[in-house]
Amino acid sequence: MDQSTIDRLNDYLHDLFGQEDEVLKAIRARALDEGFPQIQIRPEEGLMLQFLLKANDARRVIELGTLAGYSGVWIGRILPEDGQLITLEIDEERAEVARESFRQAGLSDRVQVRVGDALSLLPGLSAEGPFDAIFIDAIKSEYPAYLAWAVDNIRVGGLIVAHNAFRRGKIVEPAAQHDDLVRGTLAFNRQISEDPRLLGSIIPLGDGLAVAVRLAGS
Ligand code: SAM
């Protein structure tokens, strides 16, 4: 396929599966007003995330990297009424904006934002697990460490999803191979492909969604 066909297919996909309502649009607008980087998932990735969580019957979910709560709203909306999303964000200001997003989406009862470095908070979260799913979208250099925690704390059959598995193409650029963020993503993707406790792949949607199911075995 040539690039123009790929672009048209992406537009087609976006038109069919990339729609967002006023609440989601408002979150993106607020994030822009606050001067936050526009690095949230795309709506079509949000819908795919919902599909994966629903297919997995996920009830208790962890998210790493909240930003303004955009992906958190996609996740929170697909959880059952007694479901729970715990989302970790290092930046207090972003966490506060996200709490407001969850209030506006009517999800405050099932979404909890915790502030701090994900790798420092995760060991304490183990006592509250195991969890049904994790969505990884914080600092890319730490993706392998997040995955190590996930393998130990997601139930057998549970779901691991990670954003930016393609790093906007950098993972296949020879000049970018020494970048810490790219190396983190490469190590993460490789573990998904090689770890016998995981069954996974990369969904080539948006910037790539790495997905894996936790298999039995330690
Ligand atoms: N998941 C969000 C969405 O799609 O709406 C986007 C998350 S954004 C890509 C990454 C977020 O991770 C940023 O808000 C950043 O402040 C946060 N972050 C970066 N390093 C972190 C860390 N070590 N622990 C927790 N959060 C971190």
Residues whose N, C-alpha, C, O or C-beta is under 5 A from the ligand:
A	BS01	SAM	I39 Q40 I41 G65 T66 L67 G69 Y70 S71 L88 E89 I90 D91 R94 G116 D117 A118 D137 A138 I139
